[in-house]
Amino acid sequence: MPGRDLAPGDVVMIGFPRHDPRGHEQEGLRPAVVVGIPPLPMRFPLVWVVPLTSQTGQWQEANPGLYPLLPAGSAGLMKDSVALGDNLRAVDRARVGAYIGTLDSVLMRPLREILARILST
C-alpha cells in the first residue's frame, strides 16, 4: 500500500492465499481490519489482521462478542460486515491492497477485547 502507513483500525483489502487442504481460514480478496503492527526490525514485513465477511448466521448471532458486526458505512465498508475474531492472521504487507477507511475507537473496542481474550494465557 504505497504512500500510506498502516495503523491499527485501518480497513484494507487483502489477498488471502488459497489453502490446500482447504480449511476454515478465509481466502481470496476481502477486507480486513489491521489490529497490530509488529515492531521493526523484523525478518519479514508482516501485519496482523482480522478478516471481514458480509455473511452472517447463527454462529455470529450466538457469539457477537467473538464476531462483532461493523455496520455499512463504517470505515468505508459498503456492506454490513462481521469481523472474524477467531481468524487472526499475520500477513505479508505485500498482500495489503487498497485502503478503505479507519474504524473509530468505539468499533475497535470489541476487536481489542477479542484479541485480549484469545491471546491471554
N, C-alpha and C positions, 0 to 999 in steps of 0.2 A: 504494500500500500504506500507507494511513493508520495512524499510531500506531507505526510501526517504521522505524528507519533501516536501510538496506541495508548489507551488508558483504560483502566477498569470501568466497566459500564458502557463502553463503546459496543455498538451492534454493527457487525461486519458480515460480509458474505465470505464463506469459507468453502473450499473444495475438499470435502472429506473423502478419503480414498475408499475404494471398494474393498471388501474383505472376503477372503477365501480361506477357510469355510465361512459362510455367512453366519452372522450372529445377530445381536440386538443393537449394535452400535449404529449410529446414524452414518449415512453415506451420501455422496453426491453434493451438489452445490446447494447451500442453505445458509440462512442467517444463524449467527451465534453471538453470544454476549461474551466479551472479554472479561474474565474475572481475576486474572493475575498476569503480571509481567515479571518473570524471573529476573533477579538482579544480574547484571553483567559483571565480569565476563563469563560466558557460558560456552560449552563445547559447540552447541548449535543454537541458532536464534529461535527460541520457542516462545509460545504464548499459551496461557491456559484459558480455555473457553468452555462455555456450556451451550450446546446446540439448541436450536429452537425448532418447533414444529407447529403447524397450524391444525394438526389433527388432535382431537380430544376424545375422551371416552371415560368409561367408569374408572379406569386407572388414575386419571387426572382428578376426577371428582372425588374419589375416595382418599386421595392424598395430596391436596393442594399445597401443603407445606413442602412437599418434595418437587411438585410440578406447578410452580406459580404461573398464573395467567398474566400475560402482558397485552393490554388492550391495543387494538389497531390505533395507529396514530402515535403511539409511544415510540420515541426514538426513531421515527420514520417508518415503522412497521406498517405494511399495507393491510395485514390481516391480524385478527386476534391470534396470539401465538403463545405456546406453552414452553417454558424453559425446562429442559430435561435435566433436572438437578442430578440425576443418577448417571449422567453421561459426561461427567467432567473429562475433558480431553486436553492433552498437550499437543499442539500442532506447530509445525514449522511456520515461521512468519511468511514464507514464500507462498503458502496456501491461502493467506489472507487476501481477499479481493476488496471490493468496494466498501467504503464506509457508508453506513445507512443513517446512523444517529447515535445519540448517547442517552442511556436511561438516567432518570433523575434518582436521587438518593432514596426516595420512597419505594420505587420499583426495584432498586438494587438491594434493599434491606433483606427481603426473603432469600435472595441468592447468597448473600453473605452468611445468613443463618444456616442455610443448607450446607454450605461448604464447611462451616464450623462444626456442624454435626457429623458430616461424612468424614472429615479429616481428624476429628478428635479420637484419641485412643484411650 
